[in-house]
Amino acid sequence: MGESMLGAMAVLMKNFYKYAGTDGDNASMSKAELRDMLTTEIPDMVGDPEKLKAFFAGMDGDNDGQVSFNEYIKLVGCLMVILKEMMS
């Protein structure tokens, strides 16, 4: 594949800060920022807006209306499991 695991992690971190910073606060992602990230970066995995709303609620572990970096990492793990299942 040519990409290192360290390089992949750096891309994931840069991606978080790219979208989290669009509202001026790069410490977390709002629902709109998360939606923008998902629809831009992985549009084939984004479907029904109601499912996206439920997905956001599930990712917002502390129910503060934001997705922190730690919550984002959990999101990435969930997306990888979904992708693996889609490719099987």
ABEGO torsion letter per residue (X at the ends): XGBBAAAAAAAAAAAAAAAAAAAGBAABBBAAAAAAAAAAABAAABBBAAAAAAAAAAABAAGAGBBBAAAAAAAAAAAAAAAAAAAX
